Amino acid sequence: MNEKLLVRTQRLKQAKDEAEREAAQYRSHMEEEYQKSLTEVYMHTHLYINLICMFSKYFYSYILLL
């Protein structure tokens, strides 16, 4: 009886360790994806701000010529 309990306990510990490893990998993967999306948003925002500044400058120059 004691041996069965020991084997069962070892299996449960092994399953717990494996689940914790998989959860850590999943969290790491999701954090990586999140950081990628933040980078993309930053790059697009930076591009749009530059475009707005550029068009504003040309528009202002055009108005001054009128």
C-alpha positions as CSV (number, residue, x, y, z in Angstrom):
1,M,0.0,0.0,0.0
2,N,2.8,2.4,0.9
3,E,4.6,1.7,-2.4
4,K,1.5,2.5,-4.4
5,L,1.1,5.8,-2.6
6,L,4.7,6.6,-3.3
7,V,4.4,5.9,-7.0
8,R,1.2,7.9,-7.2
9,T,2.8,10.8,-5.4
10,Q,5.8,10.7,-7.7
11,R,3.5,10.7,-10.8
12,L,1.6,13.6,-9.4
13,K,4.8,15.6,-8.8
14,Q,6.0,14.8,-12.3
15,A,2.7,15.9,-13.8
16,K,2.8,19.1,-11.7
17,D,6.4,19.9,-12.7
18,E,5.5,19.3,-16.4
19,A,2.4,21.5,-16.1
20,E,4.5,24.3,-14.5
21,R,7.1,24.0,-17.3
22,E,4.4,24.3,-20.0
23,A,2.7,27.2,-18.3
24,A,6.1,29.0,-18.1
25,Q,6.7,28.4,-21.8
26,Y,3.2,29.6,-22.6
27,R,3.7,32.8,-20.5
28,S,7.0,33.4,-22.2
29,H,5.5,33.0,-25.6
30,M,2.6,35.3,-24.9
31,E,5.0,37.9,-23.5
32,E,7.1,37.7,-26.6
33,E,4.0,38.1,-28.8
34,Y,2.8,41.1,-26.7
35,Q,6.2,42.8,-27.0
36,K,6.1,42.3,-30.8
37,S,2.7,43.9,-31.0
38,L,3.8,46.8,-28.9
39,T,6.8,47.3,-31.3
40,E,4.5,47.2,-34.3
41,V,2.1,49.7,-32.7
42,Y,5.0,52.0,-31.8
43,M,6.4,51.8,-35.3
44,H,3.1,52.6,-37.0
45,T,2.4,55.4,-34.6
46,H,5.8,56.9,-35.2
47,L,5.2,56.6,-39.0
48,Y,1.8,58.3,-38.8
49,I,3.2,61.1,-36.7
50,N,6.0,61.7,-39.1
51,L,3.5,61.7,-42.0
52,I,1.3,64.2,-40.3
53,C,4.2,66.5,-39.5
54,M,5.4,66.3,-43.1
55,F,2.0,67.0,-44.6
56,S,1.4,69.8,-42.1
57,K,4.7,71.5,-43.1
58,Y,3.9,71.3,-46.8
59,F,0.3,72.5,-46.3
60,Y,1.6,75.4,-44.2
61,S,4.1,76.3,-46.9
62,Y,1.4,76.1,-49.6
63,I,-0.8,78.4,-47.5
64,L,2.0,80.9,-47.2
65,L,2.4,81.0,-51.0
66,L,-1.2,81.9,-51.5
